[in-house]
């Protein structure tokens, strides 16, 4: 095996690309082994000088599978969540009681580490009673999973196959690049391959017992550091600088924002305010998807009922509102509140329905079918697979808790749309940019995660060098933080480090090994102009009216306006009597113009294209469909309440299509995005329910579309809606109640979580009066 060694950012990837290009130009095939986050980056680097045929970027695990599959030695594989479930089954059999998911997870991770270094259960050192229990669980787990393999079995089998030399190589060259280190088994795999084909690898340091083929010197990077007053000012400054970078000609893929994983979501939220699309490359858990969040809320509701979890349950809307207003949660509190509101029967029905009945898997399938967000999710099959694994642990409440735990174990990867990369330190490893912002560089934020093991202490482990000579668990505490910091300081030609001086918990200290300077020596953030639209809007005092409000009659109040009224009657009144100054967004003006026209002809379409030149291409691209639509339709026409719909169309299949126009999207909209747009509204689902219930003219189904202005329409649900959903009936009931209140002329404030975004707090002053 040929080994290229050099510090992070020294040009190892460029050196190995020369080797790859030489083979590819001779029509050979190259396997490039890298981390999952490096795949697109390697392809971009490799094709910078022109197209290449024969280069395949793989993870090490994929290379194991390919080698084993070619030799016909691959067995059915376990998922990570299945391993936790089988370990739980082993614990249950040994202890005579179901373990907690956390206990099973602890043992599963210990087993994974042991197998990662080639140990069987027999080789685990028995240092104490817990280590002996671990060994017993390990042994029983191996018996329970047979004839399946877990991921570590596949690795060990591939290492043995490569070491034997009895394999047919698919590639003419293998390159391993972008790793901070390679484990002893990974090194054995590569040296085994090197018996038959050329293998090149790059590392910051040579593994024990290996002599580098080439050592590269450090390459300088420009590194600057700034201190911010707090995390918010730090983030606003970075987002402003990114907008300036883009205006100055940087391509989005030239830039990167590197943050600790737990801070990535906050960065994304504020980036939306700045109109920036950050390409979030963090691997989300299944529990973080829309379907995963809803399922976990349902599974956890019987044990820990909260108003946010109850919001998924039809018929409990008054309970949810009252619980939010009063700040209540918990079984006793919500049960008593449901009784006060006359909802105790409905509340009890849901409590019963959310407990597994009979066959756990049949109950799980019924639960998923009951909620469209679960039934139509692309992760429906994965959720049911986790239920099958949870069934190994039993039925009843334990099944429910284990199903929730296994959903939390699974990681999913949705390919991000192109933009400025938002990365964790792990995702940034092995990649280089023109400019990178490393944020929140405070003590403890960027660490290699070294800690002692629960089962096998450090003194019972092998030194790192000996682990390359004999199979065994190596020491964990090896001082790898410095290597991580050196890597972060070389992720770009220019690296900008920032850290906040304080946050709500108190003062913060910079990570000295990463920042390289004491706090006092770091300059404050340079001044930048405001770049958020919210920071650019001036606040103006608004005069109060002297006369009574003039509000539209009930027949001219749409269902959506009634939803706003039901949320807060005073805000509804204030928005119409004290309209805020501001420019109407172009897309809103276009939708208003479409509604006013009712129907479009060729001339009307041309007039709109001239009036809205920024939308002319979109109007032309969807000309045929737009000409078929009726805009600004009131439905029903004679009964109340009435929904005002952006557009409707009746297709040739006996279906009515309802369209909702929304703001232009920075990235293509998905069906999940479309459902989210409709979820908070009443109009579209109310109208769909009315059409299905009254079914005039042979209407058999309704299709719901969300259409970003400037983009393509997206159908919110995979199948046409053929029955009136409970959510449609609920919206109809709420709309009727709101209409009765509106007719009474009451416009008192109705406080709640929505007060946080209200622009009329100074006029309302509800909290001060209370």
DOLUM-785795 format. One line per 4 residues: their letters; for each residue x, y, z of C-alpha. Coordinates in steps of 0.2 Angstrom, whole numbers, always signed. Layout:
% DOLUM-785795
A = X:Y:Z | ...
% end
This chain:
% DOLUM-785795
XXXX = +0:+0:+0 | +7:+17:-5 | +4:+30:+8 | +4:+49:+7
XXXX = +6:+58:+23 | +3:+77:+27 | -6:+89:+38 | -23:+94:+34
XXXX = -24:+105:+19 | -7:+100:+12 | -14:+94:-5 | -15:+75:-2
XXXX = -32:+75:-12 | -24:+84:-27 | -9:+72:-26 | -20:+57:-27
XXXX = -31:+64:-41 | -15:+63:-52 | -14:+45:-49 | -32:+42:-52
XXXX = -32:+52:-68 | -17:+42:-75 | -27:+26:-73 | -43:+34:-79
XXXX = -35:+41:-95 | -29:+23:-99 | -48:+17:-98 | -45:+9:-81
XXXX = -57:+9:-66 | -54:+18:-50 | -62:+15:-33 | -61:+31:-22
XXXX = -65:+27:-4 | -71:+42:+6 | -83:+48:+19 | -102:+50:+13
XXXX = -101:+69:+14 | -86:+69:+3 | -94:+61:-12 | -100:+76:-22
XXXX = -84:+86:-18 | -73:+72:-25 | -83:+71:-41 | -82:+91:-43
XXXX = -63:+91:-39 | -60:+76:-51 | -70:+84:-66 | -63:+101:-64
XXXX = -52:+98:-79 | -64:+89:-89 | -76:+74:-89 | -69:+57:-82
XXXX = -76:+39:-85 | -72:+25:-73 | -71:+35:-57 | -83:+28:-43
XXXX = -83:+36:-26 | -88:+23:-12 | -89:+22:+7 | -78:+9:+14
XXXX = -94:-1:+19 | -100:-1:+1 | -83:-8:-4 | -85:-22:+8
XXXX = -102:-26:+1 | -96:-25:-17 | -81:-37:-13 | -92:-49:-4
XXXX = -106:-49:-17 | -94:-53:-31 | -87:-68:-21 | -105:-73:-17
XXXX = -102:-72:+2 | -114:-58:+7 | -128:-63:+20 | -144:-53:+24
XXXX = -140:-37:+34 | -146:-30:+50 | -150:-11:+52 | -143:-2:+67
XXXX = -160:-1:+74 | -162:-20:+72 | -146:-22:+82 | -153:-12:+96
XXXX = -169:-22:+96 | -160:-39:+96 | -148:-33:+110 | -164:-28:+120
XXXX = -171:-46:+116 | -155:-53:+123 | -156:-42:+139 | -174:-47:+142
XXXX = -170:-66:+140 | -156:-64:+152 | -164:-53:+165 | -182:-59:+164
XXXX = -188:-42:+161 | -189:-30:+146 | -174:-17:+147 | -176:+1:+144
XXXX = -171:+7:+126 | -157:+17:+134 | -149:+1:+142 | -150:-9:+126
XXXX = -142:+6:+116 | -128:+6:+129 | -124:-13:+126 | -127:-11:+107
XXXX = -114:+2:+106 | -102:-8:+116 | -104:-23:+105 | -102:-12:+89
XXXX = -85:-6:+96 | -79:-23:+100 | -83:-30:+83 | -76:-14:+75
XXXX = -59:-20:+81 | -62:-38:+76 | -66:-45:+94 | -78:-60:+97
XXXX = -88:-61:+113 | -75:-74:+119 | -61:-60:+118 | -70:-47:+129
XXXX = -59:-45:+145 | -69:-49:+161 | -63:-35:+172 | -79:-34:+183
XXXX = -97:-40:+185 | -104:-28:+172 | -90:-34:+159 | -96:-52:+162
XXXX = -114:-46:+159 | -109:-37:+143 | -100:-53:+138 | -116:-64:+141
XXXX = -127:-51:+131 | -114:-51:+117 | -114:-70:+116 | -133:-71:+116
XXXX = -135:-57:+103 | -124:-66:+91 | -135:-82:+93 | -151:-72:+91
XXXX = -146:-62:+75 | -140:-78:+66 | -142:-80:+50 | -141:-62:+48
XXXX = -125:-51:+48 | -124:-34:+56 | -113:-21:+48 | -97:-26:+58
XXXX = -99:-44:+52 | -98:-38:+34 | -83:-28:+38 | -74:-43:+46
XXXX = -79:-55:+32 | -72:-42:+19 | -56:-40:+28 | -53:-59:+29
XXXX = -58:-61:+10 | -46:-47:+5 | -32:-54:+16 | -34:-71:+8
XXXX = -31:-64:-9 | -45:-75:-17 | -55:-61:-24 | -58:-54:-42
XXXX = -55:-35:-41 | -67:-24:-50 | -55:-9:-50 | -38:-6:-57
XXXX = -34:+6:-43 | -40:+9:-25 | -38:+26:-17 | -43:+30:+2
XXXX = -43:+48:+5 | -51:+61:+17 | -50:+51:+33 | -43:+58:+50
XXXX = -37:+40:+54 | -40:+22:+48 | -44:+8:+61 | -33:-8:+61
XXXX = -46:-18:+52 | -48:-4:+39 | -29:-4:+36 | -29:-23:+35
XXXX = -43:-22:+22 | -33:-10:+11 | -16:-20:+13 | -26:-35:+8
XXXX = -32:-27:-8 | -15:-21:-11 | -10:-39:-14 | -19:-39:-31
XXXX = -21:-21:-36 | -12:-4:-33 | -19:+5:-17 | -15:+22:-12
XXXX = -20:+30:+5 | -18:+47:+13 | -18:+51:+31 | -12:+65:+43
XXXX = +0:+53:+51 | +6:+36:+46 | -2:+21:+55 | +10:+12:+67
XXXX = +22:+1:+57 | +20:+10:+40 | +33:+21:+31 | +25:+35:+20
XXXX = +28:+34:+2 | +28:+53:+1 | +26:+66:+15 | +19:+83:+10
XXXX = +23:+99:+19 | +9:+110:+27 | +1:+123:+15 | -3:+140:+22
XXXX = -21:+146:+25 | -26:+163:+30 | -34:+162:+47 | -43:+176:+56
XXXX = -53:+177:+72 | -66:+188:+78 | -76:+189:+94 | -95:+193:+95
XXXX = -105:+200:+110 | -117:+185:+109 | -122:+170:+98 | -136:+180:+89
XXXX = -124:+195:+84 | -111:+182:+79 | -124:+173:+68 | -131:+189:+60
XXXX = -113:+195:+56 | -109:+178:+47 | -125:+178:+37 | -122:+196:+32
XXXX = -104:+192:+26 | -110:+177:+16 | -122:+188:+7 | -108:+200:+3
XXXX = -97:+186:-3 | -110:+180:-15 | -112:+198:-21 | -93:+199:-24
XXXX = -94:+184:-35 | -91:+169:-24 | -100:+154:-30 | -111:+146:-16
XXXX = -100:+130:-17 | -85:+140:-13 | -92:+144:+4 | -95:+134:+20
XXXX = -102:+137:+37 | -95:+125:+50 | -105:+124:+67 | -107:+111:+81
XXXX = -121:+99:+76 | -133:+105:+89 | -132:+123:+83 | -136:+119:+64
XXXX = -155:+121:+66 | -154:+139:+73 | -142:+144:+59 | -155:+137:+46
XXXX = -169:+147:+54 | -161:+164:+55 | -154:+161:+37 | -172:+160:+31
XXXX = -174:+178:+38 | -159:+184:+27 | -166:+175:+11 | -151:+163:+11
XXXX = -152:+145:+7 | -140:+135:+17 | -137:+117:+11 | -139:+107:+27
XXXX = -128:+92:+25 | -131:+85:+43 | -138:+68:+43 | -155:+69:+51
XXXX = -164:+56:+61 | -180:+48:+55 | -187:+56:+71 | -183:+73:+64
XXXX = -194:+71:+48 | -212:+77:+48 | -218:+59:+49 | -206:+54:+62
XXXX = -211:+69:+73 | -229:+66:+72 | -227:+47:+76 | -216:+50:+91
XXXX = -229:+63:+97 | -243:+50:+95 | -233:+36:+104 | -227:+47:+118
XXXX = -244:+55:+121 | -252:+42:+133 | -236:+43:+145 | -233:+62:+143
XXXX = -248:+71:+136 | -245:+89:+130 | -255:+102:+120 | -243:+101:+106
XXXX = -245:+82:+105 | -263:+83:+106 | -264:+95:+91 | -263:+80:+80
XXXX = -279:+72:+87 | -295:+77:+79 | -309:+83:+90 | -297:+90:+104
XXXX = -294:+107:+96 | -303:+116:+110 | -293:+107:+123 | -277:+111:+114
XXXX = -281:+130:+114 | -286:+130:+132 | -271:+120:+137 | -259:+132:+128
XXXX = -268:+147:+135 | -267:+140:+153 | -249:+133:+151 | -255:+115:+156
XXXX = -248:+98:+152 | -248:+81:+159 | -261:+67:+161 | -270:+74:+177
XXXX = -270:+92:+171 | -276:+88:+153 | -289:+75:+159 | -296:+88:+171
XXXX = -297:+101:+158 | -305:+89:+145 | -318:+86:+158 | -321:+105:+161
XXXX = -323:+107:+142 | -335:+92:+140 | -322:+83:+130 | -318:+69:+142
XXXX = -326:+55:+131 | -316:+61:+116 | -300:+62:+126 | -303:+45:+134
XXXX = -306:+38:+116 | -289:+44:+110 | -280:+38:+126 | -287:+20:+122
XXXX = -283:+21:+103 | -265:+26:+106 | -262:+11:+117 | -257:-5:+107
XXXX = -272:-17:+106 | -271:-36:+100 | -257:-39:+87 | -244:-25:+89
XXXX = -240:-24:+71 | -258:-24:+65 | -261:-9:+78 | -246:+0:+71
XXXX = -252:-2:+53 | -269:+5:+58 | -261:+20:+67 | -251:+24:+52
XXXX = -266:+22:+40 | -277:+34:+52 | -265:+49:+49 | -262:+55:+31
XXXX = -246:+63:+36 | -240:+45:+40 | -249:+35:+27 | -242:+46:+13
XXXX = -225:+48:+20 | -210:+42:+9 | -204:+34:+26 | -220:+24:+29
XXXX = -211:+8:+26 | -196:+12:+37 | -208:+16:+51 | -217:+0:+49
XXXX = -200:-9:+49 | -195:-1:+66 | -212:-8:+72 | -208:-26:+67
XXXX = -191:-24:+76 | -200:-17:+91 | -212:-33:+91 | -197:-43:+96
XXXX = -198:-35:+113 | -216:-39:+117 | -233:-30:+116 | -243:-17:+126
XXXX = -235:-1:+132 | -217:-8:+130 | -220:-11:+111 | -225:+8:+110
XXXX = -210:+14:+119 | -198:+3:+110 | -206:+8:+93 | -203:+26:+97
XXXX = -185:+22:+103 | -181:+13:+87 | -188:+27:+76 | -175:+38:+85
XXXX = -161:+26:+81 | -163:+27:+62 | -154:+40:+52 | -160:+46:+35
XXXX = -152:+57:+22 | -161:+68:+10 | -150:+75:-4 | -149:+93:+0
XXXX = -152:+106:-14 | -137:+116:-19 | -132:+131:-9 | -119:+137:+3
XXXX = -114:+122:+13 | -119:+121:+32 | -108:+108:+39 | -103:+99:+55
XXXX = -84:+96:+58 | -87:+78:+53 | -95:+83:+36 | -82:+96:+33
XXXX = -68:+83:+35 | -58:+80:+19 | -65:+95:+9 | -58:+112:+5
XXXX = -67:+128:+1 | -62:+146:-4 | -69:+153:+12 | -75:+145:+27
XXXX = -84:+152:+43 | -81:+142:+59 | -93:+148:+71 | -95:+146:+90
XXXX = -77:+142:+93 | -79:+141:+112 | -71:+129:+124 | -79:+112:+123
XXXX = -89:+115:+106 | -76:+106:+95 | -70:+90:+102 | -66:+73:+96
XXXX = -78:+65:+109 | -65:+55:+118 | -72:+47:+134 | -69:+31:+144
XXXX = -80:+16:+140 | -93:+9:+153 | -88:-9:+151 | -69:-10:+147
XXXX = -59:+3:+156 | -43:+11:+148 | -31:+1:+158 | -38:-15:+151
XXXX = -36:-9:+133 | -21:-10:+121 | -10:+4:+116 | -15:+11:+99
XXXX = +1:+4:+91 | -2:-14:+97 | -20:-14:+90 | -11:-15:+73
XXXX = -2:-30:+78 | -15:-40:+87 | -34:-39:+88 | -40:-30:+104
XXXX = -49:-15:+110 | -37:+0:+109 | -37:+15:+121 | -49:+28:+118
XXXX = -40:+43:+126 | -28:+47:+113 | -28:+66:+112 | -36:+69:+95
XXXX = -43:+86:+99 | -28:+95:+92 | -30:+85:+75 | -48:+91:+74
XXXX = -43:+109:+77 | -29:+109:+64 | -41:+102:+52 | -54:+115:+55
XXXX = -41:+129:+53 | -37:+122:+35 | -54:+119:+28 | -52:+134:+16
XXXX = -40:+146:+8 | -47:+158:+20 | -54:+153:+37 | -64:+165:+48
XXXX = -66:+159:+66 | -79:+168:+77 | -85:+165:+95 | -97:+174:+107
XXXX = -91:+181:+123 | -106:+177:+132 | -123:+169:+131 | -138:+166:+143
XXXX = -128:+154:+154 | -114:+166:+157 | -97:+171:+150 | -88:+160:+137
XXXX = -70:+157:+133 | -63:+154:+116 | -55:+137:+112 | -37:+142:+113
XXXX = -31:+127:+102 | -43:+132:+88 | -43:+151:+89 | -25:+152:+93
XXXX = -26:+168:+103 | -32:+174:+120 | -49:+182:+121 | -41:+199:+124
XXXX = -30:+198:+108 | -45:+194:+97 | -53:+209:+88 | -72:+212:+89
XXXX = -82:+209:+73 | -80:+222:+60 | -95:+233:+56 | -106:+227:+42
XXXX = -122:+235:+35 | -139:+226:+40 | -144:+213:+28 | -160:+206:+35
XXXX = -176:+214:+28 | -182:+215:+46 | -168:+225:+52 | -170:+237:+37
XXXX = -189:+241:+40 | -191:+257:+50 | -203:+258:+64 | -216:+271:+63
XXXX = -229:+277:+75 | -247:+274:+69 | -262:+285:+73 | -277:+277:+82
XXXX = -294:+278:+73 | -307:+290:+80 | -322:+281:+72 | -329:+264:+74
XXXX = -322:+250:+63 | -330:+247:+46 | -328:+229:+43 | -335:+218:+29
XXXX = -352:+210:+30 | -352:+191:+35 | -355:+185:+17 | -339:+194:+11
XXXX = -328:+186:+25 | -319:+171:+19 | -315:+156:+29 | -297:+160:+30
XXXX = -302:+177:+37 | -312:+168:+50 | -297:+158:+55 | -288:+174:+58
XXXX = -303:+181:+67 | -304:+165:+78 | -285:+166:+82 | -287:+184:+89
XXXX = -302:+195:+85 | -293:+211:+90 | -278:+208:+78 | -291:+204:+64
XXXX = -299:+221:+68 | -282:+230:+69 | -275:+223:+53 | -290:+230:+44
XXXX = -291:+247:+53 | -272:+250:+55 | -264:+242:+40 | -245:+243:+41
XXXX = -236:+253:+28 | -226:+242:+17 | -223:+237:-1 | -234:+223:-7
XXXX = -223:+208:-13 | -224:+206:-32 | -230:+188:-31 | -245:+194:-20
XXXX = -249:+208:-32 | -250:+195:-46 | -261:+183:-36 | -272:+197:-32
XXXX = -273:+202:-51 | -277:+184:-55 | -291:+183:-42 | -299:+199:-48
XXXX = -300:+193:-67 | -309:+177:-63 | -304:+169:-80 | -290:+172:-91
XXXX = -290:+174:-110 | -275:+176:-122 | -276:+195:-121 | -277:+195:-102
XXXX = -262:+184:-100 | -252:+195:-111 | -257:+210:-101 | -252:+201:-85
XXXX = -235:+197:-93 | -232:+215:-97 | -238:+221:-79 | -227:+208:-71
XXXX = -212:+206:-82 | -203:+196:-68 | -217:+182:-70 | -218:+183:-89
XXXX = -208:+167:-92 | -219:+158:-79 | -235:+164:-86 | -229:+158:-103
XXXX = -223:+141:-97 | -240:+137:-89 | -251:+146:-101 | -262:+131:-105
XXXX = -266:+126:-87 | -268:+145:-82 | -281:+147:-96 | -291:+132:-89
XXXX = -292:+139:-71 | -306:+149:-63 | -298:+162:-51 | -305:+170:-35
XXXX = -319:+157:-33 | -331:+159:-18 | -337:+142:-12 | -351:+138:-8
XXXX = -359:+152:-18 | -375:+154:-8 | -372:+146:+9 | -361:+153:+23
XXXX = -347:+152:+28 | -338:+153:+11 | -320:+150:+6 | -311:+161:-6
XXXX = -300:+150:-17 | -285:+156:-27 | -290:+145:-42 | -300:+129:-46
XXXX = -302:+118:-61 | -313:+103:-65 | -303:+89:-75 | -310:+76:-86
XXXX = -309:+62:-73 | -323:+69:-63 | -311:+78:-51 | -311:+96:-44
XXXX = -293:+103:-42 | -290:+117:-29 | -275:+128:-31 | -266:+138:-18
XXXX = -253:+150:-24 | -238:+153:-12 | -222:+164:-12 | -208:+159:-24
XXXX = -197:+145:-17 | -178:+146:-16 | -178:+127:-20 | -190:+115:-28
XXXX = -205:+111:-17 | -209:+94:-11 | -226:+86:-7 | -222:+87:+12
XXXX = -218:+106:+10 | -235:+108:+1 | -244:+99:+15 | -236:+110:+28
XXXX = -242:+126:+18 | -260:+119:+19 | -259:+113:+37 | -261:+130:+45
XXXX = -275:+135:+34 | -294:+132:+34 | -299:+137:+16 | -293:+123:+5
XXXX = -298:+108:+16 | -314:+116:+21 | -319:+118:+2 | -313:+101:-2
XXXX = -324:+94:+12 | -339:+104:+6 | -337:+98:-12 | -336:+80:-7
XXXX = -351:+81:+5 | -362:+90:-7 | -355:+81:-23 | -364:+91:-36
XXXX = -362:+86:-54 | -354:+69:-52 | -338:+75:-43 | -329:+60:-37
XXXX = -314:+67:-29 | -304:+82:-25 | -285:+86:-28 | -276:+99:-18
XXXX = -262:+108:-26 | -249:+121:-19 | -241:+132:-33 | -226:+143:-29
XXXX = -227:+158:-41 | -213:+156:-53 | -212:+137:-50 | -221:+121:-54
XXXX = -237:+116:-45 | -235:+102:-32 | -249:+90:-27 | -250:+89:-8
XXXX = -257:+72:-7 | -252:+57:-18 | -269:+51:-21 | -285:+61:-24
XXXX = -296:+64:-9 | -312:+54:-10 | -319:+55:+7 | -323:+69:+19
XXXX = -308:+69:+32 | -311:+73:+50 | -299:+88:+48 | -311:+94:+35
XXXX = -326:+93:+47 | -316:+101:+61 | -312:+116:+50 | -330:+118:+45
XXXX = -336:+117:+63 | -323:+130:+68 | -328:+141:+53 | -346:+141:+58
XXXX = -342:+145:+76 | -330:+159:+71 | -344:+166:+59 | -356:+167:+74
XXXX = -344:+176:+85 | -340:+188:+70 | -358:+193:+68 | -359:+197:+87
XXXX = -346:+211:+84 | -334:+205:+97 | -316:+210:+94 | -308:+208:+111
XXXX = -290:+202:+112 | -287:+183:+113 | -269:+180:+119 | -259:+165:+115
XXXX = -242:+160:+107 | -247:+170:+92 | -244:+186:+102 | -225:+184:+99
XXXX = -227:+188:+81 | -241:+202:+82 | -236:+219:+76 | -250:+227:+87
XXXX = -244:+223:+104 | -242:+242:+108 | -260:+245:+104 | -267:+229:+112
XXXX = -256:+230:+128 | -266:+215:+134 | -253:+209:+146 | -251:+226:+154
XX = -269:+227:+157 | -270:+210:+165
% end
